[in-house]
Amino acid sequence: MDTSDLRLEGKLTVLRAKRPEDADADYAWRVDPELAALDATSPLRMSLKDYVRYFRDELEYPSPWSVRLAIDTNDGVHIGNCMYYDINDQEKQAEIGIMIGDRRYWDRGYGTDALMALLGHVFTETPLERIYLHTLDYNARAQKAFRRVGFRDVGLVRRDGHNFLLMEVRREEWLAKFGHRVRQLRGQAENGTDREGHIETRPESARPQPSPGANR
Ligand SMILES: CC(C)(COP(=O)(O)OP(=O)(O)OC[C@H]1O[C@@H](n2cnc3c(N)ncnc32)[C@H](O)[C@@H]1OP(=O)(O)O)[C@@H](O)C(=O)NCCC(=O)NCCS
């Protein structure tokens, strides 16, 4: 599936393909010690110039085993990123990751909204049947958002000196819980009614383009 112009609309967020101009914000988030710690990694040490080069290479030669998306607010502010990766076509599973880099948007429902849009896409537009993740055992904020979109705890995993909670959600259980919402919202989209809770999964090229000057 070509995801290079993917665009997924949630209620508060729009998930879209990464663009070269995202590099500065991504760099600022990658060198941030607190964000790195929440991702159980070290802050990036390369220069912005080197990072921009690496970032552009990634855009030009994307991995077939991962889909990386920017998270914008629905009025066009880039606030974070999410991805599904380690895509395993045989096992029909992938891991997901999410980071709202701009702290002003924490605890306001943006993460939950972006995760719903991402899972709506994964479970209705791809053959993937199981999505899992590892989150630090003390990351209560993340766990609350993950549980709210259908993830359940599988168990604790010790890796690289950290304790992670492994969480998962399967397509069947997710659709049983949230499928009606996707169907209802798609119906609204097709009828051209309001965007409240709308999960848009058509590629950007198939959608009407914003009017000139729109901040997207
Ligand atoms: C984790 C993350 C994606 C969640 O997104 P978010 O938009 O902040 O989360 P939401 O507002 O949708 O939901 C978070 C919930 O946790 C609650 N919460 C926050 N801190 C909490 C804590 N210490 N203990 C319990 N609940 C907490 C919030 O109040 C909110 O619940 P509410 O809506 O009932 O008030 C985002 O905060 C983030 O990217 N953080 C930094 C990086 C990170 O941790 N990434 C995840 C790595 S696995």
The ligand as an SDF file (V2000), in Angstrom:
LIG
                    3D

 48 50  0  0  0  0  0  0  0  0999 V2000
    1.9250    9.8150   25.7420 C   0  0  0  0  0  0  0  0  0  0  0  0
    1.2320   10.8490   24.8720 C   0  0  0  0  0  0  0  0  0  0  0  0
    1.2230   10.4040   23.4180 C   0  0  0  0  0  0  0  0  0  0  0  0
   -0.2380   10.9610   25.3390 C   0  0  0  0  0  0  0  0  0  0  0  0
   -0.8660   11.9670   24.5990 O   0  0  0  0  0  0  0  0  0  0  0  0
   -1.6820   13.1080   25.3810 P   0  0  0  0  0  0  0  0  0  0  0  0
   -2.3550   13.9180   24.3560 O   0  0  0  0  0  0  0  0  0  0  0  0
   -0.7800   13.8140   26.3310 O   0  0  0  0  0  0  0  0  0  0  0  0
   -2.7070   12.2040   26.2080 O   0  0  0  0  0  0  0  0  0  0  0  0
   -4.2630   12.3550   26.4170 P   0  0  0  0  0  0  0  0  0  0  0  0
   -4.5890   13.7460   26.8790 O   0  0  0  0  0  0  0  0  0  0  0  0
   -4.9750   11.8530   25.2110 O   0  0  0  0  0  0  0  0  0  0  0  0
   -4.4850   11.2930   27.5930 O   0  0  0  0  0  0  0  0  0  0  0  0
   -3.6330   11.3050   28.7140 C   0  0  0  0  0  0  0  0  0  0  0  0
   -4.4210   11.0120   29.9700 C   0  0  0  0  0  0  0  0  0  0  0  0
   -3.5030   10.6700   31.0100 O   0  0  0  0  0  0  0  0  0  0  0  0
   -3.7510   11.4690   32.1360 C   0  0  0  0  0  0  0  0  0  0  0  0
   -2.5150   11.6090   32.8790 N   0  0  0  0  0  0  0  0  0  0  0  0
   -1.5160   12.4950   32.7050 C   0  0  0  0  0  0  0  0  0  0  0  0
   -0.5260   12.2770   33.5810 N   0  0  0  0  0  0  0  0  0  0  0  0
   -0.9220   11.2150   34.3300 C   0  0  0  0  0  0  0  0  0  0  0  0
   -0.3380   10.5060   35.4270 C   0  0  0  0  0  0  0  0  0  0  0  0
    0.8570   10.8410   35.9060 N   0  0  0  0  0  0  0  0  0  0  0  0
   -1.0190    9.4550   35.9460 N   0  0  0  0  0  0  0  0  0  0  0  0
   -2.2380    9.0960   35.4570 C   0  0  0  0  0  0  0  0  0  0  0  0
   -2.8400    9.7370   34.4130 N   0  0  0  0  0  0  0  0  0  0  0  0
   -2.1900   10.7820   33.8790 C   0  0  0  0  0  0  0  0  0  0  0  0
   -4.2920   12.7550   31.5690 C   0  0  0  0  0  0  0  0  0  0  0  0
   -4.9790   13.5150   32.5360 O   0  0  0  0  0  0  0  0  0  0  0  0
   -5.2110   12.2020   30.4790 C   0  0  0  0  0  0  0  0  0  0  0  0
   -6.3950   11.6790   31.0230 O   0  0  0  0  0  0  0  0  0  0  0  0
   -7.7970   12.4860   30.9900 P   0  0  0  0  0  0  0  0  0  0  0  0
   -8.0860   12.7770   29.5530 O   0  0  0  0  0  0  0  0  0  0  0  0
   -8.7820   11.5550   31.6060 O   0  0  0  0  0  0  0  0  0  0  0  0
   -7.5680   13.7410   31.7760 O   0  0  0  0  0  0  0  0  0  0  0  0
    1.9170   12.2520   25.0050 C   0  0  0  0  0  0  0  0  0  0  0  0
    1.7240   12.7710   26.3070 O   0  0  0  0  0  0  0  0  0  0  0  0
    3.3970   12.1850   24.7130 C   0  0  0  0  0  0  0  0  0  0  0  0
    3.7690   12.0720   23.5740 O   0  0  0  0  0  0  0  0  0  0  0  0
    4.2400   12.2660   25.7550 N   0  0  0  0  0  0  0  0  0  0  0  0
    5.6840   12.3000   25.5870 C   0  0  0  0  0  0  0  0  0  0  0  0
    6.2870   11.0800   24.8800 C   0  0  0  0  0  0  0  0  0  0  0  0
    5.7160    9.7600   25.3350 C   0  0  0  0  0  0  0  0  0  0  0  0
    5.5490    9.5010   26.5190 O   0  0  0  0  0  0  0  0  0  0  0  0
    5.4140    8.9080   24.3600 N   0  0  0  0  0  0  0  0  0  0  0  0
    4.9080    7.5770   24.5860 C   0  0  0  0  0  0  0  0  0  0  0  0
    6.0390    6.6280   24.6140 C   0  0  0  0  0  0  0  0  0  0  0  0
    5.4420    4.9540   24.6600 S   0  0  0  0  0  0  0  0  0  0  0  0
  1  2  1  0
  2  3  1  0
  2  4  1  0
  2 36  1  0
  4  5  1  0
  5  6  1  0
  6  7  2  0
  6  8  1  0
  6  9  1  0
  9 10  1  0
 10 11  2  0
 10 12  1  0
 10 13  1  0
 13 14  1  0
 14 15  1  0
 15 16  1  0
 15 30  1  0
 16 17  1  0
 17 18  1  0
 17 28  1  0
 18 19  1  0
 18 27  1  0
 19 20  2  0
 20 21  1  0
 21 22  1  0
 21 27  2  0
 22 23  1  0
 22 24  2  0
 24 25  1  0
 25 26  2  0
 26 27  1  0
 28 29  1  0
 28 30  1  0
 30 31  1  0
 31 32  1  0
 32 33  2  0
 32 34  1  0
 32 35  1  0
 36 37  1  0
 36 38  1  0
 38 39  2  0
 38 40  1  0
 40 41  1  0
 41 42  1  0
 42 43  1  0
 43 44  2  0
 43 45  1  0
 45 46  1  0
 46 47  1  0
 47 48  1  0
M  END
$$$$
